[in-house]
Amino acid sequence: TFQGAGRQCLAVTGECAAASSACGCFLPRLLAAMGCPGDVAESVLGHRIPGVAGAYNRHQYDAERVEWLRRLSVRLEELARPG
């Protein structure tokens, strides 16, 4: 299991109801635990920022997405290593 953002995620073991969608459980919590800003995380996951904030925030976060996808890749490689 993965502990992140104060909640336990069981996606890694397949016990999570949202395990079929890593985006729905594991990845948002992992990004939050890594310190990724919320708006950037939403962009990384391909989500739109909801509500009024989304209507006014038209920034695409391209550079930020690239950086956080790189960091996420490194972290997932670390988690995949045995031992």
PyMOL Python script that loads the backbone (N, CA, C, O; Angstrom):
from pymol import cmd

cmd.read_pdbstr("""\
ATOM      1  N   THR A   1       0.832  -1.194   0.000  1.00  0.00           N
ATOM      2  CA  THR A   1       0.000   0.000   0.000  1.00  0.00           C
ATOM      3  C   THR A   1       0.865   1.242   0.000  1.00  0.00           C
ATOM      4  O   THR A   1       2.054   1.180   0.314  1.00  0.00           O
ATOM      5  N   PHE A   2       0.280   2.350  -0.346  1.00  0.00           N
ATOM      6  CA  PHE A   2       0.978   3.626  -0.397  1.00  0.00           C
ATOM      7  C   PHE A   2       0.297   4.581   0.554  1.00  0.00           C
ATOM      8  O   PHE A   2      -0.926   4.720   0.531  1.00  0.00           O
ATOM      9  N   GLN A   3       1.076   5.238   1.386  1.00  0.00           N
ATOM     10  CA  GLN A   3       0.545   6.253   2.282  1.00  0.00           C
ATOM     11  C   GLN A   3       0.837   7.609   1.677  1.00  0.00           C
ATOM     12  O   GLN A   3       2.005   7.942   1.473  1.00  0.00           O
ATOM     13  N   GLY A   4      -0.157   8.389   1.388  1.00  0.00           N
ATOM     14  CA  GLY A   4       0.058   9.718   0.851  1.00  0.00           C
ATOM     15  C   GLY A   4      -1.126  10.607   1.135  1.00  0.00           C
ATOM     16  O   GLY A   4      -2.269  10.153   1.179  1.00  0.00           O
ATOM     17  N   ALA A   5      -0.845  11.859   1.324  1.00  0.00           N
ATOM     18  CA  ALA A   5      -1.880  12.867   1.558  1.00  0.00           C
ATOM     19  C   ALA A   5      -2.787  12.481   2.720  1.00  0.00           C
ATOM     20  O   ALA A   5      -3.974  12.805   2.721  1.00  0.00           O
ATOM     21  N   GLY A   6      -2.224  11.784   3.715  1.00  0.00           N
ATOM     22  CA  GLY A   6      -2.986  11.442   4.908  1.00  0.00           C
ATOM     23  C   GLY A   6      -3.969  10.298   4.741  1.00  0.00           C
ATOM     24  O   GLY A   6      -4.735  10.004   5.659  1.00  0.00           O
ATOM     25  N   ARG A   7      -3.961   9.644   3.580  1.00  0.00           N
ATOM     26  CA  ARG A   7      -4.896   8.541   3.348  1.00  0.00           C
ATOM     27  C   ARG A   7      -4.134   7.360   2.779  1.00  0.00           C
ATOM     28  O   ARG A   7      -3.077   7.520   2.169  1.00  0.00           O
ATOM     29  N   GLN A   8      -4.676   6.192   2.981  1.00  0.00           N
ATOM     30  CA  GLN A   8      -4.029   4.981   2.491  1.00  0.00           C
ATOM     31  C   GLN A   8      -4.581   4.602   1.122  1.00  0.00           C
ATOM     32  O   GLN A   8      -5.792   4.617   0.902  1.00  0.00           O
ATOM     33  N   CYS A   9      -3.692   4.267   0.220  1.00  0.00           N
ATOM     34  CA  CYS A   9      -4.102   3.859  -1.122  1.00  0.00           C
ATOM     35  C   CYS A   9      -3.753   2.392  -1.314  1.00  0.00           C
ATOM     36  O   CYS A   9      -2.627   1.981  -1.034  1.00  0.00           O
ATOM     37  N   LEU A  10      -4.689   1.614  -1.781  1.00  0.00           N
ATOM     38  CA  LEU A  10      -4.468   0.189  -1.978  1.00  0.00           C
ATOM     39  C   LEU A  10      -4.351  -0.175  -3.447  1.00  0.00           C
ATOM     40  O   LEU A  10      -4.421  -1.350  -3.805  1.00  0.00           O
ATOM     41  N   ALA A  11      -4.171   0.830  -4.303  1.00  0.00           N
ATOM     42  CA  ALA A  11      -4.098   0.567  -5.745  1.00  0.00           C
ATOM     43  C   ALA A  11      -2.942  -0.348  -6.098  1.00  0.00           C
ATOM     44  O   ALA A  11      -3.037  -1.140  -7.035  1.00  0.00           O
ATOM     45  N   VAL A  12      -1.859  -0.245  -5.359  1.00  0.00           N
ATOM     46  CA  VAL A  12      -0.679  -1.051  -5.663  1.00  0.00           C
ATOM     47  C   VAL A  12      -0.974  -2.532  -5.492  1.00  0.00           C
ATOM     48  O   VAL A  12      -0.472  -3.353  -6.259  1.00  0.00           O
ATOM     49  N   THR A  13      -1.778  -2.884  -4.504  1.00  0.00           N
ATOM     50  CA  THR A  13      -2.091  -4.282  -4.246  1.00  0.00           C
ATOM     51  C   THR A  13      -3.320  -4.754  -5.017  1.00  0.00           C
ATOM     52  O   THR A  13      -3.669  -5.934  -4.972  1.00  0.00           O
ATOM     53  N   GLY A  14      -3.980  -3.829  -5.729  1.00  0.00           N
ATOM     54  CA  GLY A  14      -5.168  -4.200  -6.486  1.00  0.00           C
ATOM     55  C   GLY A  14      -6.425  -4.255  -5.644  1.00  0.00           C
ATOM     56  O   GLY A  14      -7.467  -4.701  -6.124  1.00  0.00           O
ATOM     57  N   GLU A  15      -6.350  -3.813  -4.396  1.00  0.00           N
ATOM     58  CA  GLU A  15      -7.500  -3.866  -3.502  1.00  0.00           C
ATOM     59  C   GLU A  15      -8.338  -2.598  -3.550  1.00  0.00           C
ATOM     60  O   GLU A  15      -9.367  -2.505  -2.881  1.00  0.00           O
ATOM     61  N   CYS A  16      -7.906  -1.634  -4.328  1.00  0.00           N
ATOM     62  CA  CYS A  16      -8.588  -0.344  -4.379  1.00  0.00           C
ATOM     63  C   CYS A  16      -9.760  -0.408  -5.352  1.00  0.00           C
ATOM     64  O   CYS A  16      -9.648  -1.009  -6.420  1.00  0.00           O
ATOM     65  N   ALA A  17     -10.866   0.199  -4.996  1.00  0.00           N
ATOM     66  CA  ALA A  17     -12.027   0.230  -5.878  1.00  0.00           C
ATOM     67  C   ALA A  17     -11.710   0.968  -7.172  1.00  0.00           C
ATOM     68  O   ALA A  17     -12.319   0.701  -8.208  1.00  0.00           O
ATOM     69  N   ALA A  18     -10.763   1.891  -7.113  1.00  0.00           N
ATOM     70  CA  ALA A  18     -10.390   2.667  -8.295  1.00  0.00           C
ATOM     71  C   ALA A  18      -9.119   2.129  -8.944  1.00  0.00           C
ATOM     72  O   ALA A  18      -8.482   2.827  -9.732  1.00  0.00           O
ATOM     73  N   ALA A  19      -8.748   0.896  -8.619  1.00  0.00           N
ATOM     74  CA  ALA A  19      -7.485   0.349  -9.131  1.00  0.00           C
ATOM     75  C   ALA A  19      -7.452   0.291 -10.651  1.00  0.00           C
ATOM     76  O   ALA A  19      -6.377   0.334 -11.250  1.00  0.00           O
ATOM     77  N   SER A  20      -8.613   0.195 -11.276  1.00  0.00           N
ATOM     78  CA  SER A  20      -8.632   0.168 -12.735  1.00  0.00           C
ATOM     79  C   SER A  20      -8.258   1.526 -13.313  1.00  0.00           C
ATOM     80  O   SER A  20      -7.918   1.632 -14.491  1.00  0.00           O
ATOM     81  N   SER A  21      -8.320   2.551 -12.495  1.00  0.00           N
ATOM     82  CA  SER A  21      -7.932   3.891 -12.918  1.00  0.00           C
ATOM     83  C   SER A  21      -6.922   4.440 -11.933  1.00  0.00           C
ATOM     84  O   SER A  21      -7.293   5.001 -10.902  1.00  0.00           O
ATOM     85  N   ALA A  22      -5.640   4.278 -12.248  1.00  0.00           N
ATOM     86  CA  ALA A  22      -4.598   4.778 -11.353  1.00  0.00           C
ATOM     87  C   ALA A  22      -4.760   6.267 -11.132  1.00  0.00           C
ATOM     88  O   ALA A  22      -4.406   6.785 -10.073  1.00  0.00           O
ATOM     89  N   CYS A  23      -5.289   6.949 -12.117  1.00  0.00           N
ATOM     90  CA  CYS A  23      -5.524   8.385 -12.010  1.00  0.00           C
ATOM     91  C   CYS A  23      -6.504   8.677 -10.878  1.00  0.00           C
ATOM     92  O   CYS A  23      -6.417   9.730 -10.246  1.00  0.00           O
ATOM     93  N   GLY A  24      -7.432   7.764 -10.613  1.00  0.00           N
ATOM     94  CA  GLY A  24      -8.459   7.991  -9.605  1.00  0.00           C
ATOM     95  C   GLY A  24      -7.998   7.770  -8.188  1.00  0.00           C
ATOM     96  O   GLY A  24      -8.722   8.115  -7.255  1.00  0.00           O
ATOM     97  N   CYS A  25      -6.821   7.207  -7.987  1.00  0.00           N
ATOM     98  CA  CYS A  25      -6.437   6.876  -6.624  1.00  0.00           C
ATOM     99  C   CYS A  25      -4.953   7.107  -6.372  1.00  0.00           C
ATOM    100  O   CYS A  25      -4.594   7.996  -5.601  1.00  0.00           O
ATOM    101  N   PHE A  26      -4.116   6.350  -6.985  1.00  0.00           N
ATOM    102  CA  PHE A  26      -2.694   6.314  -6.649  1.00  0.00           C
ATOM    103  C   PHE A  26      -1.921   7.555  -7.100  1.00  0.00           C
ATOM    104  O   PHE A  26      -1.212   8.161  -6.297  1.00  0.00           O
ATOM    105  N   LEU A  27      -2.045   7.934  -8.354  1.00  0.00           N
ATOM    106  CA  LEU A  27      -1.218   9.014  -8.887  1.00  0.00           C
ATOM    107  C   LEU A  27      -1.478  10.373  -8.237  1.00  0.00           C
ATOM    108  O   LEU A  27      -0.512  11.065  -7.915  1.00  0.00           O
ATOM    109  N   PRO A  28      -2.722  10.792  -8.027  1.00  0.00           N
ATOM    110  CA  PRO A  28      -2.914  12.086  -7.364  1.00  0.00           C
ATOM    111  C   PRO A  28      -2.298  12.124  -5.971  1.00  0.00           C
ATOM    112  O   PRO A  28      -1.722  13.135  -5.570  1.00  0.00           O
ATOM    113  N   ARG A  29      -2.416  11.035  -5.242  1.00  0.00           N
ATOM    114  CA  ARG A  29      -1.859  10.995  -3.890  1.00  0.00           C
ATOM    115  C   ARG A  29      -0.340  10.952  -3.918  1.00  0.00           C
ATOM    116  O   ARG A  29       0.315  11.566  -3.076  1.00  0.00           O
ATOM    117  N   LEU A  30       0.218  10.237  -4.871  1.00  0.00           N
ATOM    118  CA  LEU A  30       1.669  10.187  -4.995  1.00  0.00           C
ATOM    119  C   LEU A  30       2.209  11.567  -5.354  1.00  0.00           C
ATOM    120  O   LEU A  30       3.192  12.016  -4.764  1.00  0.00           O
ATOM    121  N   LEU A  31       1.586  12.240  -6.306  1.00  0.00           N
ATOM    122  CA  LEU A  31       2.027  13.584  -6.676  1.00  0.00           C
ATOM    123  C   LEU A  31       1.927  14.537  -5.488  1.00  0.00           C
ATOM    124  O   LEU A  31       2.831  15.341  -5.260  1.00  0.00           O
ATOM    125  N   ALA A  32       0.839  14.451  -4.734  1.00  0.00           N
ATOM    126  CA  ALA A  32       0.680  15.311  -3.556  1.00  0.00           C
ATOM    127  C   ALA A  32       1.766  15.019  -2.520  1.00  0.00           C
ATOM    128  O   ALA A  32       2.335  15.941  -1.936  1.00  0.00           O
ATOM    129  N   ALA A  33       2.045  13.755  -2.298  1.00  0.00           N
ATOM    130  CA  ALA A  33       3.079  13.374  -1.330  1.00  0.00           C
ATOM    131  C   ALA A  33       4.457  13.855  -1.772  1.00  0.00           C
ATOM    132  O   ALA A  33       5.330  14.104  -0.940  1.00  0.00           O
ATOM    133  N   MET A  34       4.648  13.983  -3.073  1.00  0.00           N
ATOM    134  CA  MET A  34       5.921  14.460  -3.607  1.00  0.00           C
ATOM    135  C   MET A  34       6.025  15.981  -3.574  1.00  0.00           C
ATOM    136  O   MET A  34       7.096  16.530  -3.833  1.00  0.00           O
ATOM    137  N   GLY A  35       4.929  16.671  -3.260  1.00  0.00           N
ATOM    138  CA  GLY A  35       4.944  18.119  -3.173  1.00  0.00           C
ATOM    139  C   GLY A  35       4.497  18.849  -4.425  1.00  0.00           C
ATOM    140  O   GLY A  35       4.701  20.057  -4.543  1.00  0.00           O
ATOM    141  N   CYS A  36       3.896  18.139  -5.354  1.00  0.00           N
ATOM    142  CA  CYS A  36       3.430  18.751  -6.601  1.00  0.00           C
ATOM    143  C   CYS A  36       2.250  19.684  -6.307  1.00  0.00           C
ATOM    144  O   CYS A  36       1.294  19.273  -5.651  1.00  0.00           O
ATOM    145  N   PRO A  37       2.304  20.935  -6.785  1.00  0.00           N
ATOM    146  CA  PRO A  37       1.169  21.846  -6.591  1.00  0.00           C
ATOM    147  C   PRO A  37      -0.107  21.281  -7.234  1.00  0.00           C
ATOM    148  O   PRO A  37      -0.056  20.646  -8.287  1.00  0.00           O
ATOM    149  N   GLY A  38      -1.242  21.522  -6.586  1.00  0.00           N
ATOM    150  CA  GLY A  38      -2.505  20.951  -7.039  1.00  0.00           C
ATOM    151  C   GLY A  38      -2.874  21.245  -8.477  1.00  0.00           C
ATOM    152  O   GLY A  38      -3.304  20.346  -9.202  1.00  0.00           O
ATOM    153  N   ASP A  39      -2.713  22.497  -8.907  1.00  0.00           N
ATOM    154  CA  ASP A  39      -3.061  22.852 -10.282  1.00  0.00           C
ATOM    155  C   ASP A  39      -2.171  22.120 -11.279  1.00  0.00           C
ATOM    156  O   ASP A  39      -2.627  21.712 -12.348  1.00  0.00           O
ATOM    157  N   VAL A  40      -0.909  21.960 -10.926  1.00  0.00           N
ATOM    158  CA  VAL A  40       0.022  21.250 -11.814  1.00  0.00           C
ATOM    159  C   VAL A  40      -0.345  19.769 -11.859  1.00  0.00           C
ATOM    160  O   VAL A  40      -0.335  19.159 -12.927  1.00  0.00           O
ATOM    161  N   ALA A  41      -0.669  19.191 -10.702  1.00  0.00           N
ATOM    162  CA  ALA A  41      -1.060  17.778 -10.653  1.00  0.00           C
ATOM    163  C   ALA A  41      -2.293  17.527 -11.514  1.00  0.00           C
ATOM    164  O   ALA A  41      -2.354  16.539 -12.246  1.00  0.00           O
ATOM    165  N   GLU A  42      -3.268  18.416 -11.424  1.00  0.00           N
ATOM    166  CA  GLU A  42      -4.472  18.270 -12.251  1.00  0.00           C
ATOM    167  C   GLU A  42      -4.105  18.289 -13.729  1.00  0.00           C
ATOM    168  O   GLU A  42      -4.660  17.524 -14.519  1.00  0.00           O
ATOM    169  N   SER A  43      -3.177  19.156 -14.103  1.00  0.00           N
ATOM    170  CA  SER A  43      -2.738  19.245 -15.490  1.00  0.00           C
ATOM    171  C   SER A  43      -1.978  17.987 -15.908  1.00  0.00           C
ATOM    172  O   SER A  43      -2.170  17.485 -17.016  1.00  0.00           O
ATOM    173  N   VAL A  44      -1.118  17.479 -15.029  1.00  0.00           N
ATOM    174  CA  VAL A  44      -0.373  16.244 -15.304  1.00  0.00           C
ATOM    175  C   VAL A  44      -1.340  15.099 -15.574  1.00  0.00           C
ATOM    176  O   VAL A  44      -1.106  14.277 -16.459  1.00  0.00           O
ATOM    177  N   LEU A  45      -2.417  15.049 -14.816  1.00  0.00           N
ATOM    178  CA  LEU A  45      -3.390  13.966 -14.925  1.00  0.00           C
ATOM    179  C   LEU A  45      -4.396  14.190 -16.053  1.00  0.00           C
ATOM    180  O   LEU A  45      -5.251  13.342 -16.307  1.00  0.00           O
ATOM    181  N   GLY A  46      -4.288  15.331 -16.722  1.00  0.00           N
ATOM    182  CA  GLY A  46      -5.194  15.618 -17.832  1.00  0.00           C
ATOM    183  C   GLY A  46      -6.552  16.126 -17.393  1.00  0.00           C
ATOM    184  O   GLY A  46      -7.510  16.097 -18.165  1.00  0.00           O
ATOM    185  N   HIS A  47      -6.639  16.594 -16.148  1.00  0.00           N
ATOM    186  CA  HIS A  47      -7.896  17.114 -15.630  1.00  0.00           C
ATOM    187  C   HIS A  47      -7.977  18.613 -15.853  1.00  0.00           C
ATOM    188  O   HIS A  47      -6.957  19.289 -15.992  1.00  0.00           O
ATOM    189  N   ARG A  48      -9.178  19.116 -15.885  1.00  0.00           N
ATOM    190  CA  ARG A  48      -9.398  20.553 -15.912  1.00  0.00           C
ATOM    191  C   ARG A  48      -9.630  21.014 -14.489  1.00  0.00           C
ATOM    192  O   ARG A  48     -10.217  20.301 -13.676  1.00  0.00           O
ATOM    193  N   ILE A  49      -9.166  22.205 -14.203  1.00  0.00           N
ATOM    194  CA  ILE A  49      -9.412  22.785 -12.884  1.00  0.00           C
ATOM    195  C   ILE A  49     -10.901  23.148 -12.832  1.00  0.00           C
ATOM    196  O   ILE A  49     -11.393  23.866 -13.702  1.00  0.00           O
ATOM    197  N   PRO A  50     -11.616  22.655 -11.815  1.00  0.00           N
ATOM    198  CA  PRO A  50     -13.066  22.863 -11.770  1.00  0.00           C
ATOM    199  C   PRO A  50     -13.460  24.280 -11.342  1.00  0.00           C
ATOM    200  O   PRO A  50     -12.662  25.017 -10.763  1.00  0.00           O
ATOM    201  N   GLY A  51     -14.684  24.631 -11.635  1.00  0.00           N
ATOM    202  CA  GLY A  51     -15.299  25.855 -11.137  1.00  0.00           C
ATOM    203  C   GLY A  51     -14.738  27.139 -11.709  1.00  0.00           C
ATOM    204  O   GLY A  51     -14.192  27.172 -12.811  1.00  0.00           O
ATOM    205  N   VAL A  52     -14.888  28.189 -10.931  1.00  0.00           N
ATOM    206  CA  VAL A  52     -14.474  29.517 -11.343  1.00  0.00           C
ATOM    207  C   VAL A  52     -12.969  29.568 -11.568  1.00  0.00           C
ATOM    208  O   VAL A  52     -12.500  30.205 -12.511  1.00  0.00           O
ATOM    209  N   ALA A  53     -12.209  28.898 -10.701  1.00  0.00           N
ATOM    210  CA  ALA A  53     -10.744  28.894 -10.852  1.00  0.00           C
ATOM    211  C   ALA A  53     -10.353  28.358 -12.224  1.00  0.00           C
ATOM    212  O   ALA A  53      -9.443  28.890 -12.860  1.00  0.00           O
ATOM    213  N   GLY A  54     -11.019  27.331 -12.676  1.00  0.00           N
ATOM    214  CA  GLY A  54     -10.720  26.763 -13.981  1.00  0.00           C
ATOM    215  C   GLY A  54     -11.104  27.674 -15.128  1.00  0.00           C
ATOM    216  O   GLY A  54     -10.466  27.675 -16.181  1.00  0.00           O
ATOM    217  N   ALA A  55     -12.149  28.446 -14.914  1.00  0.00           N
ATOM    218  CA  ALA A  55     -12.594  29.373 -15.958  1.00  0.00           C
ATOM    219  C   ALA A  55     -11.583  30.499 -16.162  1.00  0.00           C
ATOM    220  O   ALA A  55     -11.403  30.972 -17.284  1.00  0.00           O
ATOM    221  N   TYR A  56     -10.929  30.926 -15.096  1.00  0.00           N
ATOM    222  CA  TYR A  56      -9.989  32.036 -15.189  1.00  0.00           C
ATOM    223  C   TYR A  56      -8.545  31.596 -15.359  1.00  0.00           C
ATOM    224  O   TYR A  56      -7.730  32.342 -15.901  1.00  0.00           O
ATOM    225  N   ASN A  57      -8.224  30.408 -14.906  1.00  0.00           N
ATOM    226  CA  ASN A  57      -6.843  29.926 -14.999  1.00  0.00           C
ATOM    227  C   ASN A  57      -6.669  29.220 -16.338  1.00  0.00           C
ATOM    228  O   ASN A  57      -7.031  28.052 -16.481  1.00  0.00           O
ATOM    229  N   ARG A  58      -6.117  29.925 -17.310  1.00  0.00           N
ATOM    230  CA  ARG A  58      -5.937  29.375 -18.661  1.00  0.00           C
ATOM    231  C   ARG A  58      -4.510  28.901 -18.906  1.00  0.00           C
ATOM    232  O   ARG A  58      -4.172  28.482 -20.013  1.00  0.00           O
ATOM    233  N   HIS A  59      -3.668  28.969 -17.866  1.00  0.00           N
ATOM    234  CA  HIS A  59      -2.276  28.544 -18.018  1.00  0.00           C
ATOM    235  C   HIS A  59      -2.231  27.049 -18.333  1.00  0.00           C
ATOM    236  O   HIS A  59      -2.963  26.267 -17.727  1.00  0.00           O
ATOM    237  N   GLN A  60      -1.384  26.652 -19.269  1.00  0.00           N
ATOM    238  CA  GLN A  60      -1.315  25.249 -19.699  1.00  0.00           C
ATOM    239  C   GLN A  60      -0.354  24.401 -18.869  1.00  0.00           C
ATOM    240  O   GLN A  60      -0.421  23.173 -18.929  1.00  0.00           O
ATOM    241  N   TYR A  61       0.538  25.023 -18.097  1.00  0.00           N
ATOM    242  CA  TYR A  61       1.477  24.299 -17.237  1.00  0.00           C
ATOM    243  C   TYR A  61       2.385  23.355 -18.009  1.00  0.00           C
ATOM    244  O   TYR A  61       2.767  22.306 -17.491  1.00  0.00           O
ATOM    245  N   ASP A  62       2.736  23.711 -19.242  1.00  0.00           N
ATOM    246  CA  ASP A  62       3.567  22.825 -20.056  1.00  0.00           C
ATOM    247  C   ASP A  62       4.919  22.532 -19.407  1.00  0.00           C
ATOM    248  O   ASP A  62       5.282  21.366 -19.252  1.00  0.00           O
ATOM    249  N   ALA A  63       5.661  23.553 -19.031  1.00  0.00           N
ATOM    250  CA  ALA A  63       6.985  23.349 -18.424  1.00  0.00           C
ATOM    251  C   ALA A  63       6.864  22.615 -17.097  1.00  0.00           C
ATOM    252  O   ALA A  63       7.674  21.742 -16.785  1.00  0.00           O
ATOM    253  N   GLU A  64       5.851  22.971 -16.323  1.00  0.00           N
ATOM    254  CA  GLU A  64       5.644  22.328 -15.025  1.00  0.00           C
ATOM    255  C   GLU A  64       5.280  20.859 -15.192  1.00  0.00           C
ATOM    256  O   GLU A  64       5.752  20.009 -14.436  1.00  0.00           O
ATOM    257  N   ARG A  65       4.441  20.558 -16.183  1.00  0.00           N
ATOM    258  CA  ARG A  65       4.064  19.151 -16.450  1.00  0.00           C
ATOM    259  C   ARG A  65       5.290  18.325 -16.794  1.00  0.00           C
ATOM    260  O   ARG A  65       5.464  17.216 -16.288  1.00  0.00           O
ATOM    261  N   VAL A  66       6.142  18.869 -17.658  1.00  0.00           N
ATOM    262  CA  VAL A  66       7.354  18.147 -18.052  1.00  0.00           C
ATOM    263  C   VAL A  66       8.202  17.847 -16.817  1.00  0.00           C
ATOM    264  O   VAL A  66       8.673  16.723 -16.640  1.00  0.00           O
ATOM    265  N   GLU A  67       8.394  18.848 -15.969  1.00  0.00           N
ATOM    266  CA  GLU A  67       9.220  18.660 -14.769  1.00  0.00           C
ATOM    267  C   GLU A  67       8.608  17.625 -13.820  1.00  0.00           C
ATOM    268  O   GLU A  67       9.315  16.749 -13.322  1.00  0.00           O
ATOM    269  N   TRP A  68       7.309  17.719 -13.570  1.00  0.00           N
ATOM    270  CA  TRP A  68       6.679  16.788 -12.626  1.00  0.00           C
ATOM    271  C   TRP A  68       6.522  15.386 -13.213  1.00  0.00           C
ATOM    272  O   TRP A  68       6.545  14.408 -12.466  1.00  0.00           O
ATOM    273  N   LEU A  69       6.364  15.268 -14.513  1.00  0.00           N
ATOM    274  CA  LEU A  69       6.361  13.932 -15.119  1.00  0.00           C
ATOM    275  C   LEU A  69       7.744  13.293 -15.016  1.00  0.00           C
ATOM    276  O   LEU A  69       7.855  12.081 -14.832  1.00  0.00           O
ATOM    277  N   ARG A  70       8.797  14.104 -15.134  1.00  0.00           N
ATOM    278  CA  ARG A  70      10.157  13.591 -14.945  1.00  0.00           C
ATOM    279  C   ARG A  70      10.336  13.108 -13.506  1.00  0.00           C
ATOM    280  O   ARG A  70      10.840  12.011 -13.267  1.00  0.00           O
ATOM    281  N   ARG A  71       9.918  13.942 -12.553  1.00  0.00           N
ATOM    282  CA  ARG A  71      10.036  13.563 -11.127  1.00  0.00           C
ATOM    283  C   ARG A  71       9.205  12.313 -10.827  1.00  0.00           C
ATOM    284  O   ARG A  71       9.644  11.425 -10.096  1.00  0.00           O
ATOM    285  N   LEU A  72       8.004  12.259 -11.397  1.00  0.00           N
ATOM    286  CA  LEU A  72       7.139  11.107 -11.185  1.00  0.00           C
ATOM    287  C   LEU A  72       7.781   9.851 -11.748  1.00  0.00           C
ATOM    288  O   LEU A  72       7.713   8.791 -11.125  1.00  0.00           O
ATOM    289  N   SER A  73       8.399   9.952 -12.907  1.00  0.00           N
ATOM    290  CA  SER A  73       9.079   8.814 -13.521  1.00  0.00           C
ATOM    291  C   SER A  73      10.193   8.291 -12.620  1.00  0.00           C
ATOM    292  O   SER A  73      10.330   7.085 -12.418  1.00  0.00           O
ATOM    293  N   VAL A  74      10.979   9.211 -12.088  1.00  0.00           N
ATOM    294  CA  VAL A  74      12.068   8.815 -11.177  1.00  0.00           C
ATOM    295  C   VAL A  74      11.494   8.115  -9.954  1.00  0.00           C
ATOM    296  O   VAL A  74      12.009   7.079  -9.535  1.00  0.00           O
ATOM    297  N   ARG A  75      10.423   8.676  -9.374  1.00  0.00           N
ATOM    298  CA  ARG A  75       9.825   8.090  -8.165  1.00  0.00           C
ATOM    299  C   ARG A  75       9.229   6.712  -8.443  1.00  0.00           C
ATOM    300  O   ARG A  75       9.389   5.795  -7.637  1.00  0.00           O
ATOM    301  N   LEU A  76       8.551   6.560  -9.565  1.00  0.00           N
ATOM    302  CA  LEU A  76       7.974   5.255  -9.894  1.00  0.00           C
ATOM    303  C   LEU A  76       9.067   4.210 -10.134  1.00  0.00           C
ATOM    304  O   LEU A  76       8.896   3.043  -9.780  1.00  0.00           O
ATOM    305  N   GLU A  77      10.176   4.620 -10.728  1.00  0.00           N
ATOM    306  CA  GLU A  77      11.321   3.713 -10.904  1.00  0.00           C
ATOM    307  C   GLU A  77      11.843   3.270  -9.540  1.00  0.00           C
ATOM    308  O   GLU A  77      12.166   2.098  -9.346  1.00  0.00           O
ATOM    309  N   GLU A  78      11.927   4.211  -8.594  1.00  0.00           N
ATOM    310  CA  GLU A  78      12.362   3.878  -7.222  1.00  0.00           C
ATOM    311  C   GLU A  78      11.427   2.870  -6.582  1.00  0.00           C
ATOM    312  O   GLU A  78      11.876   1.908  -5.958  1.00  0.00           O
ATOM    313  N   LEU A  79      10.122   3.087  -6.734  1.00  0.00           N
ATOM    314  CA  LEU A  79       9.133   2.182  -6.134  1.00  0.00           C
ATOM    315  C   LEU A  79       9.156   0.808  -6.777  1.00  0.00           C
ATOM    316  O   LEU A  79       8.832  -0.185  -6.124  1.00  0.00           O
ATOM    317  N   ALA A  80       9.535   0.734  -8.051  1.00  0.00           N
ATOM    318  CA  ALA A  80       9.538  -0.539  -8.776  1.00  0.00           C
ATOM    319  C   ALA A  80      10.776  -1.379  -8.491  1.00  0.00           C
ATOM    320  O   ALA A  80      10.793  -2.582  -8.751  1.00  0.00           O
ATOM    321  N   ARG A  81      11.808  -0.739  -7.956  1.00  0.00           N
ATOM    322  CA  ARG A  81      13.040  -1.493  -7.657  1.00  0.00           C
ATOM    323  C   ARG A  81      12.793  -2.486  -6.532  1.00  0.00           C
ATOM    324  O   ARG A  81      12.178  -2.149  -5.520  1.00  0.00           O
ATOM    325  N   PRO A  82      13.272  -3.706  -6.711  1.00  0.00           N
ATOM    326  CA  PRO A  82      13.114  -4.691  -5.625  1.00  0.00           C
ATOM    327  C   PRO A  82      13.971  -4.311  -4.423  1.00  0.00           C
ATOM    328  O   PRO A  82      15.031  -3.698  -4.547  1.00  0.00           O
ATOM    329  N   GLY A  83      13.463  -4.703  -3.250  1.00  0.00           N
ATOM    330  CA  GLY A  83      14.242  -4.516  -2.024  1.00  0.00           C
ATOM    331  C   GLY A  83      13.847  -3.302  -1.361  1.00  0.00           C
ATOM    332  O   GLY A  83      14.390  -2.968  -0.308  1.00  0.00           O
TER     333      GLY A  83
END
""", "prot")
cmd.dss("prot")
cmd.show_as("cartoon", "prot")
cmd.util.cbc("prot")
cmd.orient("prot")
